[in-house]
Amino acid sequence: MATNRFKWMLQEKCFIGYDIPKQSQWTGKKMGTLWIVQFCMWGALFCDSGRANMIGTKFITTFLQNGPSSFSNQKKEIRLTGTEDKTNVTVESIDGSYSRRLTLGSRTTISMPLTESAENRGNTRILNAVLISSTKPISVLSMNSRYKSAETTAVLPLSALGTEYFAMTPTTGASDSFKVCAVIASTEEASVEIHTKGSVQVDGKRYAANSVFKVTLPAFQGIQMLSADNLSGSQVLSTKPVALLCGHTCAQKNTQCNHVYEQLLPVSRWAANYLVVPLSFQQNTDLVYIIAAGKTEVNYFLDTMHKKENMVAGQVLEIELPNKPLRIEASDGVQVIYFNTGGRSKEFAYNPFLMNIMGIADYCSSYYLYGQRGIENYAIIIAETSSTADISFDGRPLYKPKWTTIPGTTYSWAELYYGNSLTSHRAEQSNKKFGLQSVGIGSLFSYGSLGTCLKDPGPPPPSCRDVLCPPRQACIMESGKPKCVKPQLDLCWASGDPHIRTWDNTYFDFMGTCTYTFATVCGDVKDLPKFTIQTKHDNRGNVRVSYVGQVTFITGPHTIVAKKGEIGHVRVDNALCQLPISLINGTLKIFQSGASVVIQLGNDVQITYDWNHFITAAITRKYAGKMCGLCGNYNQNPKDDFQTPEGTLAPNAIAFGASWAVEDNTFCWHDCRGPCLSCPSTSANKYSTVAYCGLISKVDGPFSECHALVDPKMYMENCVFDVCVNGGFKKISCDAVQAYAETCQRAGVAIKDWRNAAGCRK
């Protein structure tokens, strides 16, 4: 067949060239097996979004369920853009149902339609994933459309995939719609562990919300999961790189529903600082979602409002975005996703869309952006206020831009309307980086994309992910640089008769005399070791108070028991052994430090017990949200620490403690055996003096340098109570003061001699 060379000229630049059939005219309709599109890409093609470069030579993707099957006129398209001439590209289905080959030129965009069978329906194994390979770097965009329901996403190359993700699915939708996520393996078989926040079905088996399951994915195969529940915050862990796509079969908020989805970035490519600005045409409130991968402090600012959230892994923070800019500053990388809820312009209604947000560290100095036919297209530009005049659009200064400053920053933003036709434009700024997003709205349709970065954004900023710290140290970011420090430990302790403090700083007294689960790992902690701590409480001359008389530590194949009075020794698997001891290839160490036994498991767990009454359990925040027992659930929320093994909240300390009792075939009780004792004010004043407990909080005393690190108030109050209910027994006050001294020493404070001043012998 004879052909003509078709060239589209715009702004005196040739943007595309491809052979088309002679009898065909440029209509944007199907021509043979290919569609030809003049830069109608709706997304970032080359942009290094979150340090995830969008160009590569191998890609894998799939098409999620789009609305109900009653939605007609479905189309599945792969849009390809070349960066160099003579680029050979192959697009094929893994199941062998089709294979297409083509040649791309530099800055040439071609859209390839796929068969209807490319879309996955229901909870299913994905056997029809689409593999794209090229001889030179290209970028890929997928489009999944049905009548009045369409969405696009930029496809990450295989080189940008990761092994840890967190899902995000909008919560509102049509009555017959679902939240949806798909996981696809890359070039190698992957064992995938999913911590699902909502109920899902995989391979015919139903998994309840907040459960963990594993699935094996052969290379280039995957699973699609539909759920009526919110899947946001679900964690995906894999032994090999995988792709994660999430969204909603038909999200709905203010107008009709629309299929929305994005390919999400792996945790390793998240950024810490973001700016999100409102859209002028949106009369409703849009939503911004922030997802954390671990213990992260997130500060966010809406105009002059400032809020702080201490987030944990899998936590999703939803922020309503009115007509004000949003600034996000996190202590570690977070995922930020924008959900436009749909709305109405003066002439038409437009449906929701989902969009990744670019971190400030990933801004570029030069972009392409693409207008869509029949869509009102806007460029959203965020730039340093001092250099906004330097930004050009198609080589010319911006025409009457309306810049608005973002409070608390050196940045401003502007919204630029650039028509409703099929066009390509270039925005740039010499020697400066700025952010650019392209959004568009049309009748019952809308889109949102990152700008296409044309220049290398440079190396990623320093990150703790690239640092290997020595044992017993962790990496933190300080002044923008990674630094190895001793990890932050959170303490749970029991002291005296006994007074207990949870990891989340809840204080309570519990006089039970049974064996109790002091702390245990009750959630999945990936490759961290699991352990259980049990404490046996006993009476010592007063049946209305009890003390910790035995500590049992269980991990792997070993059980370690430290009993009151057996100083310098512990029982290992029922055998009495002298310290020090090393087990499990040196990862479990037991030794004596001062008057206490120390049980150290790896770099993240350390237990101390003074062979008398005082136990501390120190763990790093890698265990956050994964613990339970008398020490609480370690989720940074003290209000729900009294959680029983059944997951309900106990009404009081006695019921809470009793729920964690361990059967040991001994006669015991969980209460005070009558009215709990109290201390009259006259006695409390007496025992608050230096002769008893007062040395703990004395301003110029031996512990004064410790007060800023370890609050003496609770130690002082506990000491006074214990001495009081034991009739002024001096040894009780000495034990309590010693407990505070040892806590200060573990905090790194050098303690002056206190025994003579307190009248306590060694």
C-alpha positions in Angstrom: 0.0 0.0 0.0 1.3 3.4 -0.9 1.9 5.8 2.0 2.3 9.5 2.6 4.6 10.9 5.3 2.3 12.8 7.7 3.9 15.6 9.7 2.2 17.8 12.2 3.7 21.3 12.5 3.1 23.5 15.6 4.9 26.6 16.8 7.4 26.0 13.9 8.5 22.7 15.3 7.9 19.2 14.0 6.5 17.1 16.8 5.5 13.8 15.1 6.0 11.8 12.0 4.7 8.3 11.1 3.6 6.4 8.1 -0.2 6.2 7.7 -2.3 4.7 5.0 -2.7 7.0 1.9 -6.5 7.1 2.0 -6.6 8.0 5.6 -6.8 11.7 6.7 -5.8 13.0 10.2 -9.0 12.3 12.2 -7.6 10.6 15.3 -9.4 7.4 14.3 -8.1 3.9 14.2 -5.9 3.2 11.2 -5.0 -0.5 10.8 -3.6 -1.8 14.1 -2.3 1.6 15.3 -3.6 4.9 16.5 -1.5 7.9 15.7 -1.6 10.7 18.2 0.1 14.0 18.1 1.4 14.5 21.6 -2.0 13.8 23.3 -0.3 12.3 26.3 -2.1 13.0 29.5 0.7 12.3 31.8 4.3 12.5 32.8 6.4 10.6 30.3 9.9 11.4 31.2 9.4 13.0 34.6 11.4 11.6 37.5 8.4 11.5 39.7 9.5 10.8 43.3 12.9 9.8 41.8 11.1 7.2 39.7 12.3 8.0 36.2 9.5 7.4 33.7 11.7 6.4 30.7 13.1 3.0 30.2 13.2 0.0 27.8 11.0 -2.5 29.6 7.6 -2.0 31.2 4.8 -4.2 32.5 1.2 -3.1 33.1 -2.4 -4.3 33.3 -5.9 -2.9 33.0 -8.0 -2.8 36.2 -11.8 -3.4 36.2 -13.5 -0.2 34.9 -17.0 0.3 36.2 -19.8 -2.3 35.8 -19.9 -4.4 32.6 -22.9 -2.3 31.5 -20.6 0.6 30.7 -20.2 0.3 26.9 -17.6 1.4 24.3 -14.6 0.1 26.2 -11.1 1.0 24.9 -7.7 -0.1 26.2 -4.7 1.8 24.8 -1.0 1.9 25.4 0.5 5.3 24.4 4.2 5.3 23.5 6.6 8.2 23.1 10.1 7.9 21.7 13.2 9.8 22.8 15.4 8.8 19.9 14.9 8.0 16.2 14.7 4.4 15.0 13.4 3.0 18.2 11.9 -0.5 17.7 9.1 -1.3 20.2 7.2 -4.5 20.9 3.9 -4.6 22.8 2.6 -8.0 23.6 0.2 -9.8 26.0 1.9 -12.3 28.3 -0.8 -14.9 27.5 0.1 -14.7 23.8 -3.2 -13.3 22.6 -1.5 -10.5 20.6 1.8 -9.0 19.7 2.5 -5.8 17.9 5.7 -4.2 16.7 6.4 -0.6 15.6 9.1 2.0 15.1 9.2 5.3 17.0 11.0 8.5 16.2 12.3 11.1 18.6 9.4 12.9 20.3 6.9 10.7 18.4 3.8 9.6 20.2 1.8 6.6 19.0 -1.3 5.1 20.7 -1.8 1.3 20.3 -5.3 -0.1 20.9 -5.5 -3.4 22.7 -8.2 -6.0 22.7 -11.2 -5.9 25.1 -9.8 -9.0 26.8 -6.9 -6.8 28.2 -9.2 -5.7 31.0 -9.4 -7.8 34.2 -12.8 -8.4 35.7 -13.4 -9.6 39.2 -11.0 -11.1 41.8 -8.7 -12.9 39.4 -5.2 -14.0 38.6 -3.7 -11.7 36.0 -2.5 -13.8 33.1 -2.9 -11.1 30.4 -0.4 -8.4 31.6 1.0 -6.2 28.9 4.8 -6.2 28.3 6.4 -3.4 26.5 10.0 -3.6 25.4 12.1 -1.2 23.2 15.6 -0.9 21.8 16.0 2.7 23.1 14.4 4.6 26.0 10.7 5.4 25.7 7.9 6.4 28.0 4.5 4.6 28.4 1.1 5.8 29.3 -2.0 3.5 29.7 -5.6 4.6 29.1 -8.5 2.6 30.3 -11.9 3.9 29.1 -15.5 3.0 28.8 -18.4 5.3 28.0 -18.3 8.2 30.5 -15.6 6.5 32.5 -11.9 6.9 31.6 -8.6 7.3 33.3 -4.8 7.3 32.5 -1.6 6.6 34.4 2.1 6.8 33.5 3.7 3.4 33.6 6.9 2.9 35.5 9.7 1.0 33.8 10.8 -2.2 35.4 14.0 -0.5 36.7 11.8 1.8 38.9 9.8 -0.9 40.5 10.3 -1.8 44.2 9.6 -4.5 46.9 7.5 -2.4 49.3 4.3 -0.4 48.6 1.3 1.0 50.4 -2.1 1.0 48.7 -4.4 4.0 48.3 -8.0 3.6 47.2 -10.6 6.4 47.2 -13.4 5.6 49.6 -16.5 6.9 47.8 -18.1 5.3 44.8 -21.2 4.1 43.0 -23.3 1.5 44.8 -22.1 -1.3 42.6 -18.4 -0.3 42.5 -15.3 -1.5 44.3 -11.9 -0.5 45.5 -9.4 -2.2 43.4 -5.6 -3.0 43.5 -3.4 -5.2 41.3 0.0 -6.6 42.0 2.2 -7.7 39.0 5.5 -9.5 39.2 8.4 -8.3 37.1 11.0 -10.6 35.4 11.3 -13.0 38.3 8.9 -15.1 40.4 7.9 -13.1 43.5 6.6 -14.2 46.9 4.3 -11.4 47.9 3.1 -10.8 51.4 0.0 -8.6 51.7 -1.2 -6.9 55.0 -4.7 -6.0 53.9 -6.7 -3.3 55.6 -9.9 -4.5 54.0 -11.5 -7.9 53.2 -10.2 -9.3 49.9 -10.5 -12.5 48.0 -7.5 -14.2 46.3 -7.4 -17.6 44.5 -10.9 -18.3 45.8 -10.0 -17.7 49.5 -11.5 -14.8 51.5 -9.1 -12.9 53.8 -10.6 -10.7 56.5 -9.7 -7.1 57.1 -6.4 -6.6 59.0 -5.1 -10.0 58.1 -1.8 -11.1 56.4 -1.5 -13.6 53.6 1.1 -14.6 51.0 0.8 -15.4 47.3 3.3 -16.5 44.8 3.4 -14.7 41.5 5.2 -16.2 38.5 7.1 -13.7 36.3 4.9 -11.2 34.6 1.7 -12.5 36.3 -0.3 -10.9 39.0 -3.5 -10.7 41.0 -6.4 -8.3 41.0 -8.3 -7.7 44.2 -11.7 -6.0 44.5 -13.2 -5.0 47.8 -16.1 -3.1 49.2 -13.7 -2.1 52.1 -11.2 0.7 52.0 -7.8 -0.8 51.0 -5.8 2.3 51.7 -2.8 1.7 53.9 -2.6 -2.0 52.9 1.1 -3.0 52.8 2.6 -5.0 49.9 5.9 -6.7 50.6 7.7 -8.8 47.9 10.9 -10.8 47.6 11.4 -9.4 44.1 10.3 -6.1 42.4 6.6 -5.8 41.6 4.2 -3.2 40.2 1.2 -2.0 42.2 -1.8 -0.2 40.6 -4.7 0.9 42.8 -7.8 2.9 42.4 -11.6 2.5 42.2 -13.8 0.8 39.6 -16.1 3.9 39.6 -15.3 6.6 42.2 -18.0 9.1 42.9 -18.2 12.2 45.0 -19.9 15.3 43.5 -20.9 14.1 40.0 -21.2 10.8 38.1 -18.8 8.0 38.9 -15.5 7.5 37.0 -12.9 4.8 36.9 -9.8 6.2 38.6 -6.4 4.5 39.1 -2.6 5.3 39.4 0.5 3.2 39.3 1.9 3.8 42.8 5.5 4.5 43.6 7.5 2.1 45.8 8.4 3.3 49.3 12.1 3.6 48.3 11.1 6.4 45.9 8.9 8.6 48.1 9.8 12.2 49.0 9.5 14.1 52.3 8.3 17.6 51.2 5.4 18.5 49.0 3.3 21.5 47.9 -0.3 20.9 46.8 -2.3 23.8 45.4 -6.1 24.2 44.7 -7.7 24.3 41.3 -9.5 27.5 40.4 -12.4 25.7 38.7 -13.1 23.4 41.7 -16.0 24.8 43.7 -16.1 21.7 46.0 -13.5 20.3 48.4 -10.8 17.9 47.0 -8.9 15.4 49.1 -5.2 14.8 49.6 -4.0 11.5 51.1 -0.7 11.1 52.9 0.5 7.6 53.6 3.5 6.7 55.9 5.7 3.6 55.7 6.9 3.8 59.3 7.1 6.0 62.3 7.0 9.5 60.7 6.3 13.0 62.0 4.2 14.8 59.4 3.6 18.6 59.7 1.1 20.1 57.3 0.1 23.7 56.8 -3.1 25.0 55.2 -2.6 28.7 54.8 -1.9 29.8 58.4 -3.1 26.6 60.0 -0.5 24.1 61.2 -1.2 20.5 62.4 1.2 17.7 63.3 0.5 14.0 63.0 2.8 11.3 64.3 2.1 8.6 61.8 2.9 4.9 61.8 3.3 2.3 59.0 0.2 2.0 56.9 -1.6 5.0 58.4 -3.5 7.2 56.0 -4.1 10.8 56.6 -7.0 12.4 54.7 -6.8 16.2 54.3 -9.6 18.3 52.8 -8.2 20.8 50.4 -10.3 23.9 50.1 -9.2 26.9 48.1 -5.9 27.2 50.0 -2.4 25.7 49.3 -1.2 22.8 51.3 2.4 22.4 52.5 3.6 19.0 53.7 6.9 18.4 55.6 7.7 14.9 56.8 10.6 13.4 58.8 10.8 10.6 56.3 9.4 9.8 52.9 5.6 9.7 52.5 3.3 9.0 49.6 1.0 11.9 48.6 -2.0 11.4 46.3 -4.5 14.0 45.1 -8.1 13.0 44.6 -10.1 15.5 42.6 -13.7 14.8 43.7 -15.3 16.0 40.5 -17.5 19.1 40.1 -19.2 21.5 37.7 -17.9 24.3 35.6 -20.1 26.9 34.0 -20.8 24.7 31.1 -20.5 21.0 32.1 -19.9 18.5 34.8 -16.6 16.7 35.1 -15.9 13.5 37.0 -13.2 12.6 39.6 -9.6 11.8 38.9 -6.6 10.5 40.8 -3.1 11.9 40.6 0.4 11.4 42.2 1.9 14.6 43.6 5.5 15.4 42.8 7.9 16.0 45.7 9.8 19.4 45.8 13.1 17.5 45.6 12.0 16.2 42.2 11.2 19.5 40.5 12.7 20.1 37.0 13.8 23.1 35.0 12.2 22.2 31.7 8.9 20.4 30.9 6.7 19.3 28.1 2.9 19.3 28.7 0.2 18.1 26.5 -3.3 19.4 25.8 -6.2 17.1 25.0 -8.8 17.7 22.3 -12.2 18.7 23.8 -10.7 19.2 27.3 -10.2 22.5 29.1 -6.4 22.2 29.8 -4.6 23.9 32.6 -0.9 24.1 33.6 -0.4 24.4 37.4 3.1 25.9 38.0 4.8 26.1 41.4 8.1 28.1 41.4 10.3 30.1 43.7 8.7 33.5 44.2 11.9 35.4 43.4 12.2 33.8 39.9 8.7 33.5 38.6 9.4 36.1 35.9 12.0 33.8 34.4 9.6 31.0 33.4 8.7 30.9 29.7 6.0 29.1 27.9 6.8 28.0 24.3 9.8 30.4 24.4 7.8 33.4 25.5 7.1 34.9 28.9 3.9 33.8 30.6 1.0 36.0 29.6 -0.4 37.9 32.6 0.1 35.2 35.2 -1.6 35.6 38.5 0.9 34.4 41.1 -0.2 33.6 44.6 2.3 33.1 47.4 2.3 29.9 49.4 2.4 31.0 53.1 5.5 29.9 55.0 7.5 29.1 51.9 9.6 30.9 49.2 7.2 29.5 46.6 4.3 30.9 44.6 1.9 29.2 42.2 0.0 30.2 39.1 -2.7 28.5 37.0 -2.3 28.9 33.2 -5.1 28.0 30.8 -3.8 26.7 27.5 -6.8 25.8 25.4 -8.8 22.7 24.5 -7.1 21.3 21.5 -4.5 18.6 20.8 -1.3 20.5 21.4 2.2 20.2 22.9 3.9 23.0 24.8 7.2 23.6 26.5 7.7 25.3 29.9 11.1 26.1 31.2 13.2 28.2 33.5 17.0 28.6 33.2 19.0 27.2 36.0 16.0 26.9 38.3 13.7 24.0 39.2 10.0 24.3 39.5 7.0 22.1 39.7 4.5 21.6 36.9 1.3 19.6 36.7 -1.2 19.5 33.9 -4.9 19.0 34.6 -7.9 19.1 32.4 -11.7 18.9 32.7 -14.3 18.1 30.1 -17.9 17.0 29.9 -18.2 14.0 32.3 -14.4 13.5 32.1 -11.2 14.9 33.6 -7.5 14.1 34.0 -4.5 15.1 36.1 -0.8 14.4 35.4 2.7 15.5 36.3 4.5 17.5 33.7 7.0 15.7 31.5 10.5 16.6 32.8 12.9 17.1 29.9 16.2 17.4 31.8 17.8 15.2 34.4 16.6 16.4 37.8 20.0 15.4 39.2 20.8 12.9 41.8 18.3 12.3 44.6 18.8 14.1 47.9 20.7 12.1 50.6 18.6 9.5 52.2 18.9 7.0 55.1 17.9 4.3 52.6 21.4 4.5 51.2 23.2 4.3 54.6 24.3 1.2 56.5 24.8 2.0 60.2 26.9 0.1 62.7 25.2 -2.3 65.1 22.9 -0.8 67.7 22.6 2.4 65.7 20.0 3.8 63.4 20.0 6.5 60.6 18.3 9.8 61.0 18.2 12.9 58.8 19.9 15.9 60.3 20.2 19.2 58.4 19.4 17.3 55.2 22.1 14.7 55.7 21.9 11.1 56.9 23.5 10.5 60.3 24.0 7.3 62.3 22.9 7.6 65.9 21.8 5.3 68.7 18.2 4.3 67.8 15.4 6.0 69.7 14.0 3.5 72.2 10.6 3.5 73.8 10.4 2.1 77.3 7.8 0.1 79.1 8.5 -0.6 82.7 7.1 -2.1 85.9 8.5 -0.9 89.2 7.6 -1.4 92.8 4.2 -2.9 93.7 4.0 -2.7 90.6 3.5 0.6 88.9 3.5 0.1 85.1 4.1 2.5 82.3 3.2 1.5 78.7 5.2 2.3 75.6 2.6 5.0 74.8 3.0 6.6 78.3 -0.1 5.3 80.0 0.6 4.8 83.8 -1.4 2.4 85.9 -1.1 0.3 89.1 -1.9 -3.4 89.0 -1.7 -5.7 92.1 -2.3 -9.1 90.5 -0.2 -12.0 91.7 -0.4 -14.3 88.6 1.9 -14.7 85.6 1.1 -12.1 82.9 2.1 -11.4 79.3 4.1 -8.2 79.9 4.7 -7.7 76.1 4.5 -9.8 73.0 4.7 -9.3 69.2 1.2 -9.8 67.9 1.6 -8.3 64.5 3.7 -9.0 61.5 7.2 -7.4 61.8 8.7 -8.6 58.5 12.3 -9.8 59.2 12.4 -8.6 62.8 12.6 -11.3 65.5 9.4 -12.1 67.5 9.5 -12.4 71.2 7.3 -12.6 74.3 8.0 -11.3 77.9 6.1 -12.7 80.8 6.2 -11.4 84.4 5.3 -13.4 87.5 4.1 -11.2 90.3 4.3 -12.1 94.0 3.5 -10.8 97.5 6.3 -9.8 100.0 4.7 -9.6 103.4 1.7 -7.6 102.3 -1.1 -9.5 100.4 -2.6 -6.2 99.1 0.4 -5.3 97.0 2.6 -7.4 94.6 6.0 -7.1 92.9 7.7 -8.5 89.8 9.5 -11.6 91.1 10.3 -13.4 87.8 10.8 -12.4 84.2 10.5 -14.9 81.4 11.8 -14.0 77.9 10.8 -16.3 75.0 12.2 -16.0 71.4 12.8 -18.6 68.8 13.7 -22.0 70.4 14.9 -20.4 73.7 13.2 -19.5 77.0 15.2 -17.3 79.4 14.1 -17.0 83.0 15.5 -14.4 85.5 14.3 -15.0 89.1 14.4 -12.7 92.1 17.6 -13.1 94.1 19.4 -15.3 91.5 21.9 -12.5 90.8 24.4 -13.2 88.1 22.4 -16.2 86.8 19.5 -16.9 84.5 17.8 -20.2 83.5 18.2 -21.0 79.9 15.7 -23.7 78.7 15.4 -24.9 82.4 19.2 -25.0 83.0 20.7 -22.6 85.5 23.5 -20.7 83.7 26.0 -18.1 84.8 26.3 -14.9 82.8 27.3 -13.8 80.2 25.6 -16.0 77.6 25.4 -15.8 73.8 22.8 -17.6 71.7 21.3 -17.7 68.2 24.6 -16.9 66.5 25.3 -14.0 68.8 22.0 -12.2 68.1 20.7 -13.1 71.6 23.0 -11.8 74.4 22.4 -12.0 78.1 24.8 -10.3 80.5 25.0 -8.4 83.7 25.2 -4.6 83.9 25.4 -3.1 87.3 22.8 -4.8 89.5 20.6 -5.9 86.6 20.5 -8.6 84.0 20.3 -7.4 80.4 18.7 -9.5 77.7 19.5 -8.1 74.3 17.9 -9.4 71.1 19.4 -8.0 67.9 19.6 -4.2 67.6 16.0 -3.5 68.5 15.1 -5.2 71.8 16.6 -4.9 75.2 15.1 -6.1 78.5 16.6 -5.3 82.0 15.6 -6.8 85.3 17.2 -6.0 88.7 16.5 -9.5 90.1 14.2 -7.8 92.5 11.2 -5.7 91.3 12.2 -3.4 88.4 11.8 -4.5 84.8 12.3 -2.3 81.6 11.5 -3.3 78.1 13.1 -1.1 75.4 12.3 -1.5 71.7 12.8 0.6 68.6 9.9 2.0 66.6 10.2 -0.8 64.0 7.8 -2.6 66.3 5.3 0.3 66.4 1.7 -0.9 66.2 2.8 -4.6 66.4 2.8 -5.2 70.1 0.3 -6.1 72.8 0.2 -7.1 76.5 0.5 -5.1 79.7 2.8 -2.7 77.8 0.1 -1.8 75.4 -0.1 -1.9 71.6 2.6 0.7 70.9 0.7 2.7 68.4 1.4 6.2 69.8 -2.1 6.4 71.1 -2.3 6.1 74.9 -6.1 6.1 74.8 -6.4 2.5 73.6 -3.6 0.9 75.7 -6.0 -1.2 77.7 -6.6 -3.5 74.7 -7.4 -7.2 75.6 -6.3 -10.2 73.6 -9.7 -10.1 71.9 -9.1 -6.6 70.7 -11.7 -4.9 73.0 -10.9 -2.2 75.5 -10.9 -3.2 79.2 -12.9 -0.9 81.5 -10.1 -0.6 84.1 -6.6 -1.7 85.0 -7.8 -4.9 86.9 -9.8 -6.2 84.0 -7.0 -5.3 81.6 -4.3 -7.1 83.6 -6.5 -10.1 84.2 -7.1 -10.4 80.4 -3.3 -11.0 79.9 -3.0 -13.7 82.6 -1.0 -16.8 81.7 -2.0 -20.1 83.2 0.8 -21.5 85.4 -1.1 -23.8 87.7 -0.6 -21.6 90.8 -3.2 -20.1 93.0 -3.2 -16.3 92.4 -5.5 -13.3 92.1 -5.8 -10.1 90.0 -6.9 -7.5 92.6 -5.8 -6.0 95.9 -7.5 -8.7 98.0 -9.7 -6.2 99.6 -9.7 -2.4 99.3 -6.6 -1.2 97.6 -4.3 0.7 99.9 -3.8 4.4 99.9 -1.4 6.8 101.5 -2.5 9.6 103.8 -1.2 13.0 103.0 0.8 13.3 106.3 2.6 10.0 105.5 3.2 11.1 101.9 4.8 14.3 103.1 7.1 12.3 105.4 8.2 9.9 102.7 8.8 12.7 100.2 11.8 13.9 102.2 15.4 13.3 101.3 15.5 10.6 104.0 13.3 8.4 101.8 12.3 9.3 98.3 12.9 13.1 98.0 16.4 12.6 96.6 14.9 11.5 93.2 13.4 14.9 92.5 15.8 17.2 94.5 16.7 20.1 92.2 20.4 20.2 93.2 20.6 16.5 94.1 22.7 13.7 92.5 20.0 13.2 89.8 19.5 16.8 88.8 21.2 16.3 85.4 18.9 13.5 84.6 15.6 15.3 85.2 15.5 16.7 81.6 15.8 13.3 80.1 13.9 11.1 82.6 10.9 12.8 84.3 11.3 12.1 88.0 7.7 12.9 88.9 6.3 9.4 88.4 9.3 7.7 90.0 8.9 10.0 93.0 5.2 9.3 93.4 5.7 5.6 93.0 8.4 5.6 95.6 6.3 7.5 98.1 3.4 5.1 97.7 5.4 2.0 98.0 7.2 3.1 101.1 4.0 4.3 102.6 2.0 1.1 102.1 4.9 -0.9 103.5 5.1 1.1 106.7 8.2 3.1 105.9 10.4 0.1 105.2 13.7 1.7 104.2 14.7 -1.0 101.7 11.7 -0.1 99.6 12.8 3.5 99.2 16.4 2.4 98.4 15.1 0.0 95.7 12.9 2.8 94.2 15.8 5.3 94.1 18.1 2.7 92.6 15.5 2.1 89.9 15.6 5.8 88.9 19.4 5.8 89.1 19.7 2.9 86.7 17.2 4.4 84.3 19.2 7.6 84.2 22.4 5.7 83.5 20.8 3.9 80.6 19.8 7.3 79.3 23.5 8.2 79.2 23.6 10.4 82.3 26.6 10.1 84.7 25.0 9.8 88.2 26.8 11.2 91.3 27.0 9.1 94.4 23.5 8.9 95.9 23.6 6.0 98.3 25.3 7.9 101.2 22.8 10.8 100.8 19.9 8.4 100.7 21.2 6.3 103.6 21.2 3.2 101.4 23.9 0.5 101.6 25.1 -1.5 98.6 
